[in-house]
Amino acid sequence: LKHNLKPVDFSNINFDTLDLVRRFYPNLPNHKLEFLSNHFQFETKSNHNSLDDVFATWELLHKLLEDKIIPTAKKRSELINKQKNKFIHVAQIFQKLHNILNDNLLLENLIAQIVEEFNLVNIYKANATQDGAVRLENIRNLFRLAKAELNSHRGTNGIKELLQYASLSNTDLDALTSSHPKIPIITIHQAKGLEFDYEFLAGMNDDIFPSYFSTRNGSITEEEKRLFYVAITRAKKALFLSSSGRPSRLLNYIPEQFITKIK
């Protein structure tokens, strides 16, 4: 491609085409390579053949460069130069936190340092609404969790353990909820094999559950139906289902006599 951009060494830089396409074409109904290669009429269509996918990705990157990246480079550079001074302080904080990670700081001390560096306590205290109080209590709970459950973990390993803890396996979750009075917020896949007295299943909207991709052929896939069955059979006493938009068509599989509607 011919352009007036200065040469840049990209040897140590990774580009995510999915992220780029979502950024530059936010209104497309689908951002998968298979859809894009047909939508933009690439010479090579993505068909899950590894070599064809490579060529389709190459065409996609060229289209992004020609249509979106190169034409807007000057404007983006001007915006960056105009606004970058506002982010210097934040960048310095992140650099300091990065150095602390390398020092293998205990996880609870790392959380405390993050809170202090970003002045979160004072910011949330200044927020007189309930939201400020809730956020402050969430920070306290996170600190207590790190100290009580992950108190021997340090640095990047501590963060990895915290993320793993947040996505507990069924066995770990079962052990945790049996010994601690907590309300687990989990995915349907994580709930397989578990039971709860009361269950709240949120997001029962069409295009969320069932997902858009599972219904694009006009009917719900069998896998989505099986997943719904798993979801609603976790409750032993009461099941609460909620939607914030068009109710899920999966709800039609539940007989009316078992439903009590709450507005």
C-alpha positions in Angstrom: 0.0 0.0 0.0 1.2 3.5 -0.8 0.9 6.0 1.9 2.7 8.9 3.6 2.9 7.4 7.1 6.3 7.1 8.8 7.7 3.6 8.9 6.9 1.8 12.2 8.5 -1.4 13.6 5.5 -3.7 14.1 7.6 -6.7 15.0 6.6 -6.6 18.7 3.0 -5.4 18.2 -0.1 -7.6 17.9 -3.3 -6.6 16.1 -6.7 -8.1 16.8 -8.8 -7.9 13.7 -11.9 -8.5 15.7 -11.2 -5.4 17.9 -10.3 -3.3 14.9 -13.5 -4.2 12.9 -15.7 -3.6 15.9 -14.1 -0.2 16.3 -14.4 0.9 12.7 -17.6 -0.9 11.7 -19.6 -0.9 15.0 -23.0 -1.2 13.2 -22.4 -4.5 11.4 -24.7 -7.3 12.6 -21.8 -9.7 12.8 -18.0 -9.3 13.2 -16.9 -12.9 12.5 -14.4 -13.4 9.7 -16.8 -15.7 7.8 -19.4 -12.9 7.7 -16.9 -10.2 6.9 -15.3 -12.0 4.0 -18.8 -12.3 2.3 -20.0 -8.9 3.3 -17.0 -7.1 1.9 -16.8 -9.6 -1.0 -13.2 -10.7 -0.5 -11.5 -12.8 -3.1 -10.9 -15.5 -0.6 -13.9 -16.5 1.7 -13.4 -17.7 5.2 -14.5 -21.3 5.4 -12.6 -22.6 8.4 -9.8 -23.8 6.2 -6.7 -22.5 7.9 -5.0 -21.2 4.7 -8.1 -19.5 3.4 -8.7 -17.9 6.8 -5.1 -16.5 6.6 -5.8 -15.0 3.2 -9.2 -13.6 4.3 -7.6 -12.0 7.3 -4.9 -10.5 5.1 -7.6 -9.0 2.8 -9.5 -7.7 5.9 -6.4 -5.9 7.2 -5.7 -4.3 3.8 -9.3 -3.1 3.7 -9.0 -1.6 7.2 -5.8 0.1 6.3 -7.1 1.5 3.0 -10.6 2.6 4.1 -10.2 3.5 7.8 -6.7 3.6 9.3 -4.6 5.4 6.7 -7.2 8.1 5.8 -7.8 9.0 9.5 -4.1 8.7 10.6 -3.5 12.5 10.6 -6.7 13.3 12.4 -6.1 10.6 15.1 -2.5 11.9 15.6 -3.8 15.4 16.1 -6.4 14.2 18.6 -3.8 12.2 20.5 -1.3 15.1 20.7 -4.2 17.3 21.9 -5.4 15.0 24.7 -2.3 13.0 25.7 -1.2 15.4 28.5 -4.5 14.7 30.3 -3.4 11.0 30.7 0.2 11.5 31.7 -0.7 11.2 35.4 -2.7 8.0 34.9 0.1 6.5 32.8 2.6 7.3 35.6 0.3 5.5 38.1 0.1 2.4 35.9 3.9 2.4 35.5 4.3 2.6 39.3 1.8 -0.3 39.7 3.6 -2.3 37.1 6.8 -1.9 39.1 5.0 -2.9 42.3 3.9 -6.1 40.5 7.5 -6.9 39.8 8.3 -6.5 43.5 5.9 -9.4 44.3 3.6 -7.4 46.6 1.0 -9.3 48.5 -2.4 -9.2 46.7 -4.2 -7.3 49.5 -1.4 -4.8 49.6 -1.5 -4.4 45.9 -5.3 -3.7 46.1 -4.7 -1.2 48.8 -2.0 0.5 46.7 -4.3 0.8 43.7 -7.0 2.3 45.9 -4.6 4.8 47.3 -3.0 5.8 44.0 -6.3 6.5 42.3 -7.8 8.1 45.5 -10.8 5.9 45.2 -11.9 6.1 48.9 -12.2 9.9 48.8 -13.8 9.9 45.4 -16.5 7.4 46.5 -17.0 9.2 49.8 -17.6 12.4 48.0 -20.3 10.7 46.0 -23.2 11.2 48.4 -25.5 8.8 46.5 -26.0 5.1 47.3 -23.9 4.2 44.3 -20.8 5.7 46.0 -21.4 3.8 49.2 -22.0 0.5 47.3 -18.7 1.0 45.3 -16.8 1.7 48.6 -18.2 -1.4 50.2 -17.3 -3.4 47.1 -13.7 -2.3 47.5 -13.7 -3.4 51.2 -15.1 -6.8 50.2 -12.5 -7.2 47.5 -9.8 -6.4 50.1 -11.3 -8.9 52.6 -11.5 -11.6 50.0 -7.8 -11.1 49.0 -6.8 -11.2 52.6 -9.0 -14.1 53.7 -8.8 -16.4 50.7 -5.7 -15.4 48.7 -3.4 -14.0 51.4 -0.3 -16.0 50.3 -0.4 -14.8 46.7 1.8 -12.1 45.4 2.3 -9.9 42.2 1.0 -11.2 38.9 0.3 -14.6 40.4 -2.0 -13.0 42.9 -4.0 -11.4 40.1 -4.2 -14.7 38.3 -5.5 -16.4 41.4 -8.0 -13.7 41.9 -9.3 -14.1 38.3 -9.4 -17.8 38.7 -11.3 -17.4 42.0 -13.8 -15.3 40.2 -14.5 -18.1 37.7 -14.7 -21.0 40.0 -15.2 -24.5 38.8 -18.3 -26.4 40.0 -16.3 -28.3 42.7 -14.6 -25.2 44.1 -17.9 -23.3 44.0 -19.8 -26.0 45.8 -17.1 -26.2 48.5 -17.1 -22.4 48.9 -20.8 -21.9 49.2 -21.2 -24.7 51.7 -18.7 -23.2 54.1 -19.4 -19.4 53.5 -22.7 -17.6 53.5 -22.4 -16.0 50.1 -24.5 -15.5 47.0 -22.6 -16.9 44.0 -23.0 -15.1 40.7 -22.1 -17.6 38.0 -22.6 -18.7 34.4 -25.0 -21.4 33.4 -22.1 -23.6 32.4 -20.6 -23.2 35.9 -23.9 -24.2 37.5 -24.1 -27.6 35.9 -24.4 -30.3 38.6 -25.2 -27.7 41.3 -28.5 -26.9 43.0 -29.7 -23.8 44.9 -32.8 -23.1 46.9 -33.4 -19.9 45.0 -32.1 -19.0 41.6 -32.3 -15.7 39.7 -31.8 -16.0 35.9 -31.3 -12.5 34.4 -31.1 -11.4 30.8 -33.9 -13.5 29.5 -34.2 -11.5 26.3 -34.2 -12.6 22.7 -30.8 -12.2 21.1 -29.2 -12.6 24.5 -30.7 -16.0 25.6 -31.2 -17.5 23.1 -28.3 -15.7 21.5 -28.6 -14.0 18.1 -26.3 -16.6 16.4 -28.3 -19.5 17.7 -31.5 -18.2 16.1 -30.3 -16.7 12.8 -31.8 -19.6 10.9 -35.2 -18.9 12.3 -35.4 -21.6 15.0 -33.6 -22.1 18.3 -30.7 -24.6 18.3 -31.0 -27.8 20.3 -27.9 -26.8 22.3 -29.5 -23.5 23.4 -32.6 -25.5 24.5 -30.4 -27.9 26.5 -28.6 -25.0 28.1 -31.9 -23.4 29.1 -33.0 -26.7 30.7 -29.8 -26.8 32.7 -30.4 -23.2 33.8 -34.0 -23.6 35.0 -33.5 -26.9 36.8 -30.9 -25.6 39.2 -33.5 -24.1 41.5 -35.0 -26.3 44.3 -37.6 -23.9 45.8 -38.1 -20.9 43.5 -36.8 -19.7 40.1 -36.9 -16.0 39.2 -36.6 -15.0 35.5 -36.2 -11.4 34.4 -35.9 -9.6 31.1 -35.2 -5.9 30.2 -36.4 -6.0 26.6 -38.2 -8.4 24.3 -38.8 -11.6 26.4 -36.9 -14.7 25.4 -38.8 -17.1 23.2 -37.4 -19.9 25.4 -39.9 -18.8 28.1 -42.6 -20.3 25.8 -41.4 -23.7 26.7 -42.5 -23.3 30.3 -46.2 -24.1 30.9 -48.4 -21.2 32.0 -49.5 -22.9 35.2 -45.9 -22.8 36.5 -45.5 -19.0 35.9 -46.3 -16.1 38.2 -45.7 -12.8 36.4 -44.3 -9.9 38.4 -44.2 -6.4 37.0 
